[in-house]
């Protein structure tokens, strides 16, 4: 059967799923389609024309290369297709977003046919995705006296590709759709279990609202009832998009409610409208900007205050909320983009100017942030080539500089890495283009990142980036047919692009499934670095790291830059003494609890950088804190360390990078060796005092300061989803932190999980020692609930084997992973025993294996959202309680939550994380 017949067969299969033909990205299939177009008698000619015109992915896909070549033949008269005139061929090229299409347009524009050259020039003036090879051709032609090249470059200098775009509408009518009450996780918009389909946008679109067909029909009904309005998705009494950046979530919302980007490119929509009572989660809001969307902070429910300004609370101690205005489903509202206000009819409801900053309005006008980023670079090139100043076309980058005010840690990092500024010292609120040092891509978003790179016509990683890594951790649990089809292809693309990849396309080194955040934490060797990663838990113990959508990751890889406001900071310091039987995870949870108590229930961390003066914790332990800041809804976190502590952390990182080199993971450019060299240089600077560790200024200004009292932490702390709370908005929030004694040693636990990015080698050693303790106390170790253990990295496994702890774990386990025969099917039933799983995300991700529906899970992981780790049944809601390793282990041995006496006996003699606040000045 021919490749085209195979495609037709696939189309029929997709019809059964209610899907259109899958967009074409392969050269072989499109070549066959072109062959059929040229054959005027071919029975498939008409549908082949439709596929060619309307169903080919743009950018640098191999299909785009074939399409551009054929369009060039038509323009030059070498091929004649009556349905595709030369002018229509130019129009097609204008929608192909760079790469091969730009090469064709330049070939024609710089060719000998003056008429065609002028037509090509007019199309080129609308394009922004040009790279150095393209701009170099224009520059050479200009210097040789080519008038067409001069005309194009002059247009670029004026940024006509932006200025000639239509302005955004002054008023946008919307109709509301409440997608949920309380915080809405991006899992609702793009479930983790459907990660395999993210690159097939139409197929993935079917999973929105976790496949809830009734909700999908309601959205379609609203669109039908209000054809002239846009549907706005709302998180009532909550924040929209908590949990992760999830570009696929925004893509799904845009697919159902947005605007088609091009009639020639299927299933790519932009300009979604999304809102929440408490706004949009920070990293998700960035993703909305990528698509030129609108994200509103509604504040339609407000905490009530008494005459003294204190929070009014109900009989349960919860803040009393008052509804300021209704946004119930079906409410028609109007956004005025000029006044930057939200209206109900003629009634003004809310100032929404934060959603319509000059930069955000540029994203909306350009159809997304990529076009603005590339447009600015193109304008800069043109002006430099012409020897003129850059005309003020784009909004000036906002620069906030306050004389006499010191700098927070994040302000110092951005001042160091900022590009294109006036040179003034910048404070929070400034909008900055900054160079990026480290970039991470994970496997369930990586395919989308590779698509984004193709669509922005990028072919190689920016030389600005120190290092970048592509992981295989989110699909580590089960090596199923979906993984076998997707992951090798992803690894090959990223390896060719210039990333270090967990899996070697050539098979020279053993496939690694290490958790992405752990690898990034090791390869980040600069405390002044900026890190961008395709996951919300991109939170490092060194530098400042931002979780990002797949597109922002692609942009960072392609350009070596990221653009964002410098966030405000909240300073966190510690006092008191940590009790010997407490785990540092308890300090992390207590930080959130004490912060909420100190600020009357207001989360001052949300959207800000947590500057944690952790001082004496090395990178592995400190990462436990920064990792959890995603659940605190913080924008990012920065660890302020003593010099000696930072040196120790860098030595650890240097050793782990060296192991990667020895395994054969370095590339031809010696990226990993370069990181080792950078670490050695930084260690020398610290030891000699040339450049001490990053510290804020003593007179820096913070949004708030929080002091955590370690003396108050008297027992293990548990984040509880509170699944049966009568107030739906109070369920599935990470803010509900409870002490172990709350459960009275009676709450049944059905499964335990020790793993995810929240654990490190120390947790595995604690597990081994606890098992020995229990055997010594009881004569044997018997599990009354299953315990799933997934070390985050292979390095940890190797170190545990060398130190003898792995043998202890194997002794008590009933299953040990085998890389020579990885699981091909997800486990659906668990026995009461210890499972030693392959390094990776495992249950925390929820896209492959899950707990049994209705289970109560006690886990070290990060996510407690509904359906993430465990689904509900008709009789019982699944619940995922989050706690420290000792609590998880003991809960599975007992089959219930332990009492304090049982807990203290189980950890007796075990050295848990020791943490004493630094006594040194951690400011300058």
Beta strands, then each sheet from edge to edge (+ up, - down):
strand 1: 171-181
strand 2: 184-185
strand 3: 230-236
strand 4: 240-242
strand 5: 259-262
strand 6: 265-270
strand 7: 273-276
strand 8: 294-297
strand 9: 301-303
strand 10: 321-323
strand 11: 332-336
strand 12: 341-344
strand 13: 347-351
strand 14: 418-419
strand 15: 431-435
strand 16: 438-441
strand 17: 467-470
strand 18: 500-501
strand 19: 530-533
strand 20: 544-547
strand 21: 561-565
strand 22: 569-575
strand 23: 609-615
strand 24: 636-641
strand 25: 704-709
strand 26: 717-719
strand 27: 737-739
strand 28: 751-755
strand 29: 786-790
strand 30: 813-816
strand 31: 834-837
strand 32: 856-859
strand 33: 879-882
sheet 1: 8+ 7+ 3+ 1+ 11- 12+ 13-
sheet 2: 2+ 4+
sheet 3: 5+ 6-
sheet 4: 9+ 10-
sheet 5: 14+ 15- 21+
sheet 6: 18+ 17+ 16+ 19+ 20+
sheet 7: 24+ 23+ 22+ 25+
sheet 8: 26+ 27-
sheet 9: 30+ 31+ 29+ 28+ 32+ 33+
end
